[in-house]
Amino acid sequence: MTIYKKKIDKIKLFGVKEVDFTLDDVVYFDTAAAIFINSLREEFFQQNIKTTIITSNKDIVEALELVEKTKQKSQPLPQELKSTSLEHIGEIFYNYYSGFFSFMLFLGKVFLTTLSYLTSIKNIRYKEIFFEMNESAIKALGIIALTSFLIGLVIAYQSAYQLKIYGANIFIVDMLGISIFRELAPLMTAIVIAGRSGSAFTAQIGAMKITEELDAMRTMGFDPYLFLVLPRIIALMITMPLLIFVSDIMGLLGGIIVSYLDLGISVSLFIERLNEAVAPKHFYIGLIKGPFFAFLIASIGVYRGLMVKNDTQSIGFNTTKSVVESIFAVIVCDALFSIIFTNLGI
Amino acid sequence: MMQSLIKLRGVRTVFGTKVVHDGLNLTVNKGEIYGLIGPSGCGKTTVLREMVMLQDISDGEIEVLGHNLNTISISDAQKLRSEWGVLFQAGALFSSLNIKENISLPLKEYSDLSQKMIDEIVEFKINLVGLKSSDALLYPSEISGGMKKKSALARALAMDPKLLFLDEPTSGLDPISARDFDALILKLRDLLGLSIVMVSHDLQSIYATLDRVAIIDEKKIIYEGDLKNIKNSTNKFIQTFFRRDFEQ
């Protein structure tokens, strides 16, 4: 139709008083064609040109009548409002600003719900907590063990090469022990859990919001914070140190294998040196980070789930945000811990 | 001789070990409004899904607009999909697009019309189904259930289909909107020459709109034909379902 419109526009209509539409040879006529002819007639009408439809086909006449009648009743479509770039930037910043407050509101509600947990031991949802512990931690053991083992292996292998040059083979134990216990194990675990469980929290709760399950729970008197939010946060906070412990062991195992094969350090020598050189505080510092990371991951995951709006795209958007934000928050938190522990001299 | 648009022959549907249909035969003729009726869980919607190639059948044959769905080629299937419109029970509007974008999507994808022309067609379809032009920029999450149904109908009508499938078009609507919807369907049938297949529970709507019905019960079609003779049936479902008379 675009082509026809162009052809019609090319015809010089100066001085033309009357236009006939001969539609007798038409094989197929749908409402789109009727709309096209109708808008042409309107255009001619504005130029004071008289138009007549010539056809013996009843369907075409009816279709044209329908289009004309509907057109008379209807208003033109509203224009979409275009925002300027300044408005756009303002909107982005306002969203961050209001997002910060709504996250604070969320944390406040979590705190209040925790208080209600403390008033009576009966309020604690043991079943949900154990279910979440199994879902988000026990089932993640395999992947955490494997990634930590490989990281231990790779770090040991890379540094073995450097240490060999100086003949400082035995120092691989110090290096591995401190780096894995203090930083690598907690961070690796947190990143795997953020990708695995944080995203799952967002998607589950987001889908529940779209299907109005959350509203149903509220009307039945089941507070979603009590039933969905806190069990997830608590479950992750309890299991995170355990996962970090597994990650410690598997990382060291990777290191031990490389030390034995590449540097000729026997397993017993490795463990003896580990006892001497690496103070237990490094191990405990790693474990202490666990609940903090877990709180960040779980609360951001759940919060993002609650932020899902009533359309499907926002599940994807919020899940992405959840993983990105929780990994970022974990790294920031880790940096804070570094500064604090260094200043405390630990 | 009426031209038949859809033919089902010996259709059998099995979900796991559960047999849903066993040997369904039915024929939808050109220009009629055809209803699928039956108790909950008898597989009315499943039949509809089988007709629009969303659900495979275990045995038998389905012919739609002259194509056998068992042997249809990919390109024919794609062409067939542009010749029908489907209205889902909950509307199934794309939630990330507004009403105007929902309706113009098939036009944009399948035709080479200019944006101005598409806008005019969208405006026409929106007003045809009884929505206002000012609703065009709203998103599905911002409109009521009835408006969702109307918008979904406008989307189903976007390409001027010959055949329209409606899954419980009046469910979830208030009685006034439901009667309006019935009137709309009748009007569209007359004006656009549509053939309509619909699943319905709504007795008033059944009496007001349907030309012929198929009643599915106990895995079979227990009745096919017009509504006049239906009360003579001895079947328990038919007797309970049509006991109340809305014909007046």
Boltz contact constraints between the chains, C-beta under 6 A:
constraints:
  - contact:
      token1: [A, 1]
      token2: [B, 113]
      max_distance: 6.0
  - contact:
      token1: [A, 1]
      token2: [B, 117]
      max_distance: 6.0
  - contact:
      token1: [A, 2]
      token2: [B, 114]
      max_distance: 6.0
  - contact:
      token1: [A, 30]
      token2: [B, 160]
      max_distance: 6.0
  - contact:
      token1: [A, 31]
      token2: [B, 160]
      max_distance: 6.0
  - contact:
      token1: [A, 32]
      token2: [B, 121]
      max_distance: 6.0
  - contact:
      token1: [A, 35]
      token2: [B, 120]
      max_distance: 6.0
  - contact:
      token1: [A, 35]
      token2: [B, 121]
      max_distance: 6.0
  - contact:
      token1: [A, 35]
      token2: [B, 124]
      max_distance: 6.0
  - contact:
      token1: [A, 66]
      token2: [B, 191]
      max_distance: 6.0
  - contact:
      token1: [A, 70]
      token2: [B, 124]
      max_distance: 6.0
  - contact:
      token1: [A, 70]
      token2: [B, 127]
      max_distance: 6.0
  - contact:
      token1: [A, 70]
      token2: [B, 128]
      max_distance: 6.0
  - contact:
      token1: [A, 74]
      token2: [B, 123]
      max_distance: 6.0
  - contact:
      token1: [A, 74]
      token2: [B, 127]
      max_distance: 6.0
  - contact:
      token1: [A, 74]
      token2: [B, 133]
      max_distance: 6.0
  - contact:
      token1: [A, 75]
      token2: [B, 133]
      max_distance: 6.0
  - contact:
      token1: [A, 77]
      token2: [B, 119]
      max_distance: 6.0
  - contact:
      token1: [A, 77]
      token2: [B, 123]
      max_distance: 6.0
  - contact:
      token1: [A, 77]
      token2: [B, 133]
      max_distance: 6.0
  - contact:
      token1: [A, 77]
      token2: [B, 136]
      max_distance: 6.0
  - contact:
      token1: [A, 78]
      token2: [B, 134]
      max_distance: 6.0
  - contact:
      token1: [A, 78]
      token2: [B, 137]
      max_distance: 6.0
  - contact:
      token1: [A, 310]
      token2: [B, 141]
      max_distance: 6.0
  - contact:
      token1: [A, 311]
      token2: [B, 95]
      max_distance: 6.0
  - contact:
      token1: [A, 311]
      token2: [B, 96]
      max_distance: 6.0
  - contact:
      token1: [A, 311]
      token2: [B, 141]
      max_distance: 6.0
  - contact:
      token1: [A, 312]
      token2: [B, 95]
      max_distance: 6.0
  - contact:
      token1: [A, 313]
      token2: [B, 96]
      max_distance: 6.0
